[in-house]
């Protein structure tokens, strides 16, 4: 009975966290709780500027079952990532650099997403997880950018390939190549017509030749434009 009560409390906390997340404006990041476990959130980060520009990197947030007490969540990149703060073997982001101790009333999962976005805007090389990446960033920028470019290219090549770790997840974030049918649905969505929503089956699409989310700027709140 106590276990059921704890699970119910955890579900409530995670729902509250997701509701808080939905109120935040975090450009370029899509995230949704896994259909297999509410302790895993699937995410994709579209990078629009900086050395990683054009990259579309998949990641997972793994939440401890003691949340919001205990250890902090883990962030695992599923795409190949060459970055000073990302373990080159496991793809795990050094999240404890920013959250050395997870504070129940002070830290939230939307802050983790902001940190994910920040590591591509401001690259830090102090106490790196990937020593080679940190060294090249400081000593050989040209080679560093070349390796980053490889990561970006690989993320694009794997964009339409379902990762084995999420292939059986009903809430996996999947993409399909551009088609005229999707263009029609997009136009209906932007028009706000109800029939557009009857054609959606959980897939996302992107502008031809440009890996970015399609959205009209005038659909954003005024303070976000």
ROROSE-453152 format. One line per field, with one value per residue: residue number from 1; x, y, z of N, C-alpha, C, O in turn. Coordinates in steps of 0.1 Angstrom, whole numbers, padded with zeros to 4 digits. Each point is the difference from the previous one (the first is absolute). Layout:
# ROROSE-453152
fike = c(NUM:...) .
npx = c(X:...) .
npy = c(Y:...) .
npz = c(Z:...) .
capx = c(X:...) .
capy = c(Y:...) .
capz = c(Z:...) .
cpx = c(X:...) .
cpy = c(Y:...) .
cpz = c(Z:...) .
opx = c(X:...) .
opy = c(Y:...) .
opz = c(Z:...) .
***
This chain:
# ROROSE-453152
fike = c(1:2:3:4:5:6:7:8:9:10:11:12:13:14:15:16:17:18:19:20:21:22:23:24:25:26:27:28:29:30:31:32:33:34:35:36:37:38:39:40:41:42:43:44:45:46:47:48:49:50:51:52:53:54:55:56:57:58:59:60:61:62:63:64:65:66:67:68:69:70:71:72:73:74:75:76:77:78:79:80:81:82:83:84:85:86:87:88:89:90:91:92:93:94:95:96:97:98:99:100:101:102:103:104:105:106:107:108:109:110:111:112:113:114:115:116:117:118:119:120:121:122:123:124:125:126:127:128:129:130:131:132:133:134:135:136:137:138:139:140:141:142:143:144:145:146:147:148:149:150:151:152:153:154:155:156:157:158:159:160:161:162:163:164:165:166:167:168:169:170:171:172:173:174:175:176:177:178:179:180:181:182:183:184:185:186:187:188:189:190:191:192:193:194:195:196:197:198:199:200:201:202:203:204:205:206:207:208:209:210:211:212:213:214:215:216:217:218:219:220:221:222:223:224:225) .
npx = c(0008:0013:0002:-0017:0002:0013:-0009:-0014:0009:0006:-0015:-0006:0014:-0002:-0016:0004:0011:-0013:-0011:0012:0003:-0018:0006:0010:0014:-0006:0008:-0016:-0014:0008:-0020:0009:-0017:0017:0002:0022:0007:-0012:0008:-0016:0018:-0019:0021:-0009:0021:-0016:0017:-0006:0008:0013:0015:-0014:0009:-0022:0012:0003:0001:0005:-0020:0015:-0022:0021:-0021:0013:0006:0021:-0001:0010:-0008:0013:0003:0020:-0014:-0009:0021:-0018:0022:-0020:-0002:0005:0012:0001:0002:0007:-0019:0010:-0012:0023:0004:0002:0017:0014:-0021:0016:-0015:0014:0003:-0017:0002:0013:-0013:-0005:-0004:-0003:0010:0018:-0002:0008:-0018:-0016:0001:-0013:-0022:-0008:-0003:-0019:-0018:-0004:-0007:-0021:-0009:-0003:0014:-0009:0017:-0014:0021:0016:-0019:-0005:0011:-0007:-0019:0002:0007:-0014:-0014:0011:0000:-0020:0002:0020:0018:0006:0009:0022:0012:0006:0018:0019:0008:0011:0021:0016:0006:0015:0022:0007:0004:0008:0020:-0012:0000:0019:0015:0001:0015:0010:0013:-0015:0014:0002:0020:-0021:0017:-0012:0006:0015:-0018:-0004:0004:0022:0008:-0006:0012:0019:-0001:-0001:0020:0012:-0008:0012:0008:-0022:-0008:0004:-0015:-0014:0011:-0008:0021:-0003:-0011:0022:-0003:0010:0007:-0012:0009:-0021:0020:-0020:0002:-0015:0009:-0022:0013:-0011:0014:0017:0004:-0017:-0007:-0015:-0015) .
npy = c(-0012:-0010:-0023:-0013:-0005:-0017:-0021:-0007:-0007:-0021:-0017:-0004:-0013:-0022:-0009:-0004:-0020:-0019:-0005:-0010:-0022:-0011:-0001:-0020:0017:-0019:0021:-0004:0008:-0020:0005:-0021:0005:-0009:-0010:0004:0021:-0003:-0022:-0005:0013:-0003:-0004:0021:-0006:0015:-0010:0016:-0009:0015:-0003:0005:0020:0003:0007:-0021:0015:-0020:0002:-0007:0002:-0001:-0006:0013:-0021:0008:-0004:0020:-0019:0006:-0021:0007:0015:-0018:0006:-0009:0004:0006:0022:-0007:-0007:0017:-0011:0022:0008:-0003:-0011:0001:-0004:0015:0014:-0010:0007:0014:-0017:-0017:-0002:-0010:-0022:0017:0019:-0022:0019:-0012:0012:-0012:-0022:0008:-0013:0013:-0003:-0018:0003:0009:-0015:-0012:0011:-0001:-0020:0003:0005:-0015:0004:-0017:0013:0015:-0006:0002:0003:0019:-0017:-0020:-0008:-0010:-0021:-0016:-0007:-0014:-0023:-0011:0022:0004:-0004:0017:0018:-0004:0004:0021:0008:-0007:0013:0019:-0002:-0002:0019:0011:-0005:0009:0017:-0008:0005:-0017:0018:-0011:0017:0006:-0015:-0006:0016:-0008:0000:-0020:0008:0000:-0009:0017:-0016:0015:0010:-0009:-0023:-0006:-0002:-0019:-0019:-0002:-0006:-0022:-0011:0001:-0018:-0018:-0005:0002:0008:0021:0010:0006:0019:0010:-0003:0021:0004:-0005:0022:-0006:0019:0003:-0020:-0001:-0003:0003:0008:-0015:0021:0000:0014:0001:-0018:0013:-0012:0014:-0009:-0010:0017) .
npz = c(0000:0015:-0002:0007:0022:0006:-0002:0017:0019:-0001:0003:0021:0013:-0003:0012:0022:0004:0000:0019:0016:-0001:0007:0022:-0001:0004:-0008:-0003:-0016:0016:-0007:0009:0001:0014:0012:-0020:-0001:-0005:0018:0000:-0015:0001:-0012:-0007:-0003:-0006:0000:-0011:0014:0019:-0011:0017:0016:-0006:0007:0018:-0005:0017:-0008:0009:0014:0004:0010:0000:0013:0004:-0001:-0023:0003:0008:0017:-0008:-0007:-0008:-0010:-0005:-0010:-0003:-0010:0002:-0021:0017:-0015:0019:-0001:-0008:-0021:0015:-0001:0022:0017:-0004:0015:0002:-0006:0003:0003:-0022:-0010:-0005:0007:0001:-0001:-0011:0019:0016:-0002:0005:-0020:-0001:0009:0022:0005:0001:0019:0017:0000:0007:0022:0005:-0006:0020:0016:-0017:0011:0006:0010:0006:-0016:-0012:-0012:0009:-0008:0008:0019:-0001:-0006:0016:0015:-0002:0002:0002:-0008:0013:0013:-0009:-0001:0018:0003:-0012:0010:0017:-0006:-0007:0016:0009:-0012:0003:0019:-0014:-0020:0009:-0006:0014:-0004:0003:-0022:-0006:0020:-0007:0015:0017:-0010:0005:-0009:-0011:-0009:-0013:-0007:0008:-0021:0002:0000:-0021:-0010:0005:-0011:-0022:-0002:0000:-0018:-0012:0008:-0021:0004:-0019:0004:0014:-0016:-0005:0019:-0008:0005:-0019:-0002:0001:-0019:0010:-0018:0004:0008:0009:-0011:0021:-0005:-0005:0006:-0013:-0020:-0005:-0007:0019:0006:0019:-0013:-0002) .
capx = c(-0008:0010:0006:-0010:-0002:0012:0000:-0010:0007:0010:-0008:-0005:0011:0004:-0010:0002:0012:-0003:-0008:0009:0008:-0008:-0001:0013:0004:0013:0001:0007:0000:-0012:0002:-0012:0003:0000:-0012:0004:0003:-0001:0013:0009:-0006:0006:0002:0008:0005:0004:0009:-0001:0012:0012:0008:-0009:-0012:-0005:-0001:-0013:0006:-0009:0005:-0010:0002:-0003:-0004:0001:-0013:-0001:-0002:0010:0011:0011:0009:-0006:-0003:0011:-0003:0008:-0002:0000:0008:0015:0002:0014:-0002:0008:-0007:-0008:0008:0000:-0004:-0013:-0009:-0006:0004:0005:-0010:0003:0008:-0009:-0008:0008:-0010:-0014:-0008:-0014:-0009:0007:0003:-0011:0004:0001:0013:0009:-0001:0007:0014:0004:0001:0011:0013:0003:0002:0012:0007:0009:0010:0006:-0004:-0008:-0002:0007:0013:0005:-0008:0004:0013:-0001:-0007:0009:0013:-0001:-0014:-0004:-0003:-0012:-0011:-0001:-0006:-0013:-0008:-0003:-0012:-0012:-0004:-0005:-0013:-0009:-0001:-0008:-0012:-0012:0002:-0005:0010:-0005:-0004:-0013:-0008:-0013:-0006:-0011:0002:0013:-0001:0004:-0001:-0001:0005:-0010:-0009:-0011:-0011:0003:-0001:-0014:-0004:0006:-0008:-0013:0003:0003:-0013:-0008:-0012:-0001:0003:0015:0003:-0005:0010:0012:0002:0012:0013:0004:0006:0009:0002:0009:0014:0004:-0005:-0005:-0015:-0009:-0010:-0001:0004:-0011:-0008:0006:-0003:0007:0013:0009:0004) .
capy = c(0012:0012:0002:0006:0014:0007:0001:0010:0013:0002:0004:0014:0009:0000:0007:0014:0005:0002:0012:0011:0001:0005:0015:0006:0001:-0005:-0002:-0010:-0013:-0007:-0011:-0006:-0012:-0013:-0007:-0012:0003:0015:0004:0003:0010:0001:0013:0003:0014:0006:0011:0010:0009:-0005:-0010:-0012:0004:-0010:-0013:-0005:-0010:-0007:-0002:-0005:0004:-0011:0005:-0010:-0003:0007:0014:0010:-0002:-0008:0004:0008:-0008:-0002:0004:-0009:0003:-0012:0003:0002:0014:0003:0012:-0002:-0004:-0013:-0012:-0005:-0014:-0003:0010:0006:0014:0002:0009:0004:0012:0011:-0005:-0009:-0006:0003:0006:-0003:0011:0010:-0005:-0006:-0007:0010:0005:-0009:0003:0013:-0003:-0007:0010:0009:-0006:0002:0014:0004:-0013:0001:-0011:-0003:-0014:-0006:-0015:-0004:0007:0003:0011:0012:0004:0005:0013:0011:0000:-0002:0003:-0005:-0014:-0001:0003:-0010:-0012:0004:-0001:-0014:-0003:0006:-0007:-0013:0002:0002:-0013:-0010:0007:-0007:-0014:-0002:-0006:-0013:0002:0006:-0005:-0006:0010:0007:0014:0003:0011:-0005:0009:-0006:0009:0010:-0004:0010:-0002:0007:0014:0003:0000:0012:0012:-0001:0003:0015:0007:-0002:-0008:-0012:-0012:-0002:-0008:-0013:-0007:-0001:-0013:0001:0002:0014:0002:0011:0007:-0006:0005:0007:-0008:0009:-0002:0009:0007:0013:0008:0007:-0009:0000:0012:0012:0002:-0010:0002) .
capz = c(0000:0001:-0014:-0009:0004:-0005:-0015:-0003:0003:-0010:-0012:0002:-0001:-0014:-0008:0003:-0007:-0015:-0001:0001:-0012:-0011:0001:-0003:-0015:-0002:-0014:-0006:0007:0001:0010:0004:0008:-0008:0001:0007:0014:0003:0005:-0011:-0009:-0013:-0004:-0012:0000:-0013:0002:-0011:-0001:0007:-0007:-0002:-0007:-0010:0006:0006:0010:0009:0014:0010:0014:0008:0013:0010:0006:0012:-0003:-0001:0010:-0004:-0011:-0011:-0012:-0010:-0014:-0009:-0015:-0008:-0012:0002:0005:0003:0008:0012:0012:-0002:0000:-0014:-0001:0004:-0004:0011:0003:0013:0005:0014:-0001:0002:0012:0009:0009:-0004:0010:-0002:-0002:-0007:-0013:-0008:-0013:-0011:0001:-0006:-0014:-0003:0000:-0012:-0011:0003:-0002:-0014:-0002:0008:0002:0012:-0001:0013:0005:-0010:-0001:-0012:0001:-0013:-0005:0007:-0004:-0014:0000:0004:-0006:-0014:-0003:-0013:0001:0009:-0008:-0010:0007:0003:-0012:-0002:0008:-0006:-0012:0004:0006:-0011:-0007:0009:0004:-0003:0005:0014:0009:0006:0014:0001:-0011:0005:0009:-0007:0001:-0006:-0009:-0013:-0011:-0013:-0011:-0005:-0010:-0003:0009:0012:-0003:0000:0014:0006:-0003:0007:0014:0001:-0002:0011:-0003:0008:-0008:0001:0011:-0002:-0009:0007:0006:0008:-0007:-0002:-0013:-0001:-0013:-0009:0000:0012:0011:0010:0002:-0008:0008:-0004:0012:0006:0009:0013:0008:-0005:0007:-0005:-0014) .
cpx = c(0009:0006:-0009:-0002:0012:0000:-0011:0006:0010:-0006:-0005:0011:0005:-0010:0001:0012:-0002:-0009:0008:0008:-0008:-0002:0013:0002:0014:0002:0008:-0001:-0015:0002:-0014:0003:-0002:-0014:0003:0002:-0001:0013:0010:-0008:0008:0002:0008:0004:0004:0009:0001:0012:0012:0006:-0009:-0012:-0004:-0001:-0014:0003:-0011:0006:-0012:0004:-0004:-0002:0001:-0014:-0002:-0003:-0013:0011:0011:0008:-0007:-0002:0013:-0004:0009:-0003:0001:0007:0015:0003:0015:-0001:0008:-0008:-0008:0010:0000:-0004:-0015:-0010:-0006:0005:0004:-0010:0003:0009:-0009:-0009:0007:-0008:-0014:-0008:-0014:-0008:0007:0003:-0012:0005:0001:0014:0011:0000:0007:0015:0005:0002:0012:0014:0004:0002:0013:0007:0011:0009:0007:-0005:-0009:-0002:0007:0013:0005:-0008:0004:0013:0000:-0007:0010:0013:-0001:-0014:-0005:-0003:-0012:-0013:-0003:-0007:-0014:-0009:-0003:-0012:-0012:-0004:-0006:-0015:-0011:-0002:-0009:-0014:-0012:0002:-0005:0011:-0006:-0005:-0014:-0010:-0014:-0007:-0011:0000:0014:-0003:0006:-0001:-0001:0005:-0012:-0008:-0011:-0011:0003:-0001:-0015:-0005:0005:-0008:-0013:0002:0001:-0013:-0009:-0012:0000:0005:0015:0003:-0005:0010:0013:0001:0013:0013:0003:0007:0008:0001:0010:0014:0004:-0006:-0004:-0015:-0007:-0010:-0001:0003:-0012:-0009:0006:-0005:0008:0014:0010:0004:0013) .
cpy = c(0013:0002:0006:0015:0008:0001:0010:0014:0004:0004:0014:0010:0002:0008:0015:0005:0002:0012:0013:0002:0006:0015:0007:0001:-0003:-0003:-0012:-0014:-0005:-0011:-0005:-0012:-0012:-0007:-0013:0002:0016:0005:0003:0010:0001:0014:0001:0015:0004:0012:0010:0010:-0006:-0011:-0013:0003:-0011:-0014:-0003:-0011:-0006:-0002:-0006:0006:-0012:0005:-0011:-0003:0006:0015:0005:0000:-0008:0006:0008:-0009:-0001:0004:-0008:0004:-0013:0001:0001:0015:0002:0014:-0002:-0005:-0013:-0011:-0006:-0014:-0002:0011:0008:0014:0002:0010:0005:0012:0012:-0003:-0009:-0007:0004:0005:-0002:0012:0011:-0004:-0007:-0005:0010:0007:-0009:0002:0012:-0002:-0007:0010:0009:-0006:0002:0015:0005:-0012:0002:-0012:-0003:-0013:-0007:-0015:-0006:0008:0004:0012:0013:0005:0006:0013:0011:0001:-0001:0002:-0006:-0015:-0002:0002:-0011:-0012:0004:-0001:-0015:-0004:0006:-0008:-0014:0001:0002:-0013:-0009:0006:-0008:-0015:-0001:-0007:-0012:0002:0006:-0005:-0006:0010:0007:0015:0004:0012:-0004:0011:-0008:0010:0009:-0007:0010:-0001:0008:0015:0004:0000:0012:0012:0000:0004:0015:0007:-0002:-0008:-0013:-0012:-0003:-0010:-0014:-0008:-0003:-0013:0000:0002:0015:0002:0013:0006:-0007:0006:0007:-0007:0010:-0002:0011:0006:0014:0009:0007:-0010:0000:0012:0012:0001:-0010:0002:0007) .
cpz = c(0000:-0014:-0010:0003:-0005:-0015:-0004:0002:-0010:-0013:0001:-0001:-0015:-0009:0003:-0007:-0015:-0002:0001:-0013:-0012:0000:-0003:-0016:-0001:-0015:-0005:0007:0000:0010:0004:0008:-0008:0003:0008:0015:0002:0006:-0011:-0009:-0013:-0004:-0013:0001:-0014:0003:-0011:-0001:0007:-0008:-0003:-0008:-0011:0006:0006:0009:0009:0014:0008:0014:0008:0014:0010:0007:0014:-0002:0007:0011:-0006:-0011:-0011:-0012:-0009:-0014:-0009:-0015:-0007:-0013:0004:0004:0004:0008:0013:0012:-0002:-0001:-0014:-0002:0004:-0005:0011:0002:0015:0007:0014:0000:0004:0012:0009:0010:-0004:0012:-0003:-0004:-0009:-0015:-0007:-0013:-0011:0001:-0006:-0015:-0004:0001:-0012:-0012:0002:-0004:-0015:-0003:0007:0003:0011:-0001:0013:0005:-0010:0002:-0012:0000:-0014:-0006:0006:-0005:-0014:0000:0004:-0008:-0016:-0004:-0013:0000:0009:-0009:-0010:0007:0004:-0012:-0003:0008:-0006:-0012:0003:0006:-0011:-0008:0007:0003:-0002:0004:0014:0008:0006:0014:0001:-0011:0005:0010:-0008:0000:-0006:-0010:-0013:-0011:-0013:-0010:-0005:-0011:-0003:0010:0013:-0002:0001:0015:0007:-0003:0007:0015:0002:-0002:0012:-0002:0007:-0008:0000:0011:-0001:-0008:0007:0007:0008:-0007:-0001:-0013:0001:-0014:-0009:0001:0012:0012:0011:0002:-0007:0010:-0004:0012:0006:0008:0014:0008:-0003:0007:-0005:-0014:-0001) .
opx = c(-0003:0002:0004:-0001:-0001:0004:0003:-0002:0001:0004:0001:-0002:0003:0004:-0002:0000:0005:0002:-0002:0002:0005:-0004:0000:-0006:0009:-0003:0011:0007:-0009:0010:-0010:0009:-0009:-0006:-0010:-0002:0006:0002:0011:-0011:0013:-0010:0007:-0009:0009:-0005:0003:0001:-0001:-0004:0004:-0009:0009:-0007:-0007:0001:-0007:0012:-0011:0011:-0012:0009:-0006:-0008:-0011:-0001:-0009:0008:-0002:0002:-0012:0005:0009:-0012:0012:-0012:0009:0004:0003:-0005:0005:-0001:0000:0006:-0008:0009:-0011:-0004:-0007:-0012:-0009:0012:-0006:0003:-0005:0002:0004:-0005:-0003:0003:-0003:-0002:-0005:-0008:-0006:0002:-0008:0011:0008:0005:0010:0011:0007:0007:0011:0009:0007:0009:0012:0005:0006:-0003:0008:-0004:0009:-0012:-0011:0007:0005:0000:0005:0006:0001:0003:0006:0004:-0002:0005:0009:-0007:-0011:-0010:-0008:-0009:-0011:-0009:-0009:-0012:-0011:-0008:-0011:-0012:-0010:-0008:-0011:-0011:-0007:-0008:-0009:-0009:0004:0004:-0011:-0009:-0006:-0011:-0010:-0009:0003:-0006:0004:-0010:0012:-0009:0006:-0001:-0012:0005:-0002:-0007:-0010:-0004:-0003:-0007:-0007:-0003:-0005:-0008:-0005:-0002:-0009:-0009:0010:0005:0004:0009:0005:-0001:0010:-0009:0007:0010:-0009:0004:-0001:-0003:0010:0001:0012:-0012:0008:-0007:0004:-0008:0010:-0005:0000:-0010:-0005:-0004:0012:0009:0011:0009:0005) .
opy = c(0009:0011:0009:0008:0012:0011:0008:0009:0011:0010:0008:0010:0011:0007:0008:0012:0010:0007:0010:0011:0007:0007:0013:-0007:0007:-0011:-0003:-0009:0007:-0007:0007:-0008:-0001:0002:-0007:-0009:0007:0012:0003:-0002:0001:0008:-0009:0008:-0005:0010:-0004:0008:-0009:-0003:-0007:-0008:-0005:-0009:0009:-0012:0007:-0002:0001:0002:-0005:0005:-0010:0009:-0001:0008:-0007:0009:-0006:0012:0000:-0011:0008:-0001:0001:0000:-0008:-0009:0004:0009:-0007:0010:-0011:-0006:-0003:0000:-0003:-0004:-0008:-0002:0008:0002:-0006:0012:0010:0006:0009:0009:-0012:-0012:0012:-0007:0006:-0001:0010:0009:-0006:0004:-0002:0004:0005:0000:0001:0006:0002:-0001:0004:0007:-0001:0004:0009:-0007:0009:-0011:-0008:-0003:-0004:-0007:-0011:0012:0011:0009:0010:0011:0010:0009:0011:0011:0004:-0010:-0004:-0004:-0009:-0007:-0003:-0007:-0009:-0004:-0002:-0008:-0007:-0002:-0004:-0008:-0005:-0003:-0008:-0006:0000:-0008:0007:-0011:0000:-0007:0000:0005:0001:-0004:0007:0006:0012:0001:-0002:0008:-0011:0012:-0004:-0007:0008:0010:0006:0007:0011:0010:0006:0008:0010:0006:0005:0012:0008:-0001:-0007:-0009:-0011:-0008:-0009:-0012:-0005:-0004:-0010:-0001:0008:-0010:0008:-0007:-0005:0012:0003:-0002:0002:-0005:0011:-0007:0006:-0003:0002:0005:-0006:0010:-0002:0005:0000:-0007:0003) .
opz = c(-0007:-0004:-0007:-0009:-0005:-0005:-0010:-0008:-0004:-0007:-0010:-0007:-0004:-0009:-0009:-0004:-0006:-0010:-0007:-0004:-0008:-0010:-0001:-0007:0003:-0005:0006:-0005:0004:0000:0001:-0003:-0009:0010:0004:0008:-0008:0002:0002:-0004:0000:0001:-0004:0003:-0005:0006:-0012:-0009:0008:-0011:-0009:-0001:-0007:-0006:0004:-0005:0007:0001:-0003:0003:-0001:0006:-0001:0000:0006:0010:0002:0000:-0011:-0001:-0001:-0001:0002:-0003:0002:-0004:0001:-0006:0011:-0007:0008:-0006:0006:0009:0009:-0008:-0005:-0011:-0007:0000:-0002:0000:0009:0001:0004:0011:0006:0007:0000:0004:-0002:0010:-0010:-0009:-0002:-0008:0007:-0005:-0009:-0010:-0005:-0007:-0010:-0008:-0005:-0007:-0009:-0004:-0003:-0011:-0005:0010:-0001:-0003:0001:-0001:0003:0006:0001:-0005:-0002:-0006:-0006:-0001:-0003:-0008:-0006:-0003:-0007:-0003:-0002:-0006:-0003:0001:-0004:-0006:0000:0000:-0006:-0004:0001:-0001:-0006:-0002:0001:-0004:-0006:0008:0009:-0003:0009:-0003:0005:0005:0011:-0001:-0008:0007:-0010:-0008:0002:-0006:-0001:0001:-0001:0002:0002:-0008:0009:0003:0005:0009:0005:0003:0008:0009:0004:0006:0009:0005:0001:0009:0001:0006:-0002:-0002:0007:-0001:-0006:0007:0001:0006:0000:-0006:0009:-0010:0005:-0002:0002:0000:0010:-0010:-0001:0006:-0005:0011:0012:0006:0009:-0005:-0004:-0007:0004:-0005:-0011) .
***
